[in-house]
């Protein structure tokens, strides 16, 4: 059976919980250090970071890490996360796990794709 | 009678962020059969009841999404004619040599206005479904391995100029419109379902802010019972589910939307109805998209119109 996509393999023995704060809403939740920021939020039924593909492909869960150490667990689509983004802590919440208490601001959006008649889709 | 011209969807090439992780997913969880790898390190799969060599190809890349979507046409004369028709319609085409994809003949490749690369081809090696062409058993062992769809069925693609892509499929390739979602003005199409067969859709387009986007590749399974079995397998294997299990109002299919390991949405679905080209189209005003999408919950899932790869 596969390890959950948002779980780091081989870390189950030393699981810790750390507090993650979403600064936009001041929502916070306890996230395991072996699961992604998004998996931790989603599993507890918390809201704040949009939940999309959960596989690093779509960008709706993009966040700016403001404080705290984290580690990339999975590849993220280069279409949405550039080298510059990575260097600046702009990452997909489904692909990084917290190493300590972390706070993030939400960048990703569920952009409306329905356009009004007569307007270009943009 | 005749389904001729464009016969059916034949292949989708999908980009993945971690080749072996997704190869395992497509093989063991979705339950496709791995049929080969090529010099470019692409991995080829077929669903168990497909007879042609492959229908899904995955490729390691640094971004997710769809490289191209191909349709099989009835023969080489048809391929030549459709290429000439496309050119006459103002669509530029190029030829991809036979063998560039394993076991596949020459392909005609073109880009539609929504930014998607579409291919037509006439020849792909018949490798069979593991059952005899004389006195066959109803299913092979592979039919119970993983979710095990019988075929890759269709794709929903997202882009800006839906009208332009729709027109090429209808005016040149012989598809017909089965269902549509229309905006508040009663005219502007937000999404269209197009058929080249008796299926409710062989390809569909949704108006989206970015071109060339994949909404989902869909896989056919036989029954609602097996849709629920697919849901069990997804949860057992920690597959991120987007919507369902539920029934679409649109096309009436019983469905689950979920994501592969790289965030490419896929669908496992069953049912629907038999469609014919003379049937009146079905229209879903945008305010009824919730039940069009999820008839059971009448819920407008925000991800449907916003999450693409």
Interface residues (C-beta under 8 A of the other chain):
Chain A: X1 X2 X3 X4 X5 X6 X7 X51 X52 X53 X54 X55 X56 X57 X58 X60 X74 X75 X76 X77 X78 X79 X80 X110 X111 X112 X113 X114 X115 X116 X117 X118 X120 X121 X122
Chain B: X17 X18 X24 X25 X29 X62 X63 X64 X65 X158 X160 X183 X184 X185 X187 X188 X190 X206 X207 X208 X209 X236 X237 X238 X239 X240 X242 X259 X260 X261 X262 X263 X264 X265 X286 X302 X303 X305 X306 X307 X308 X309
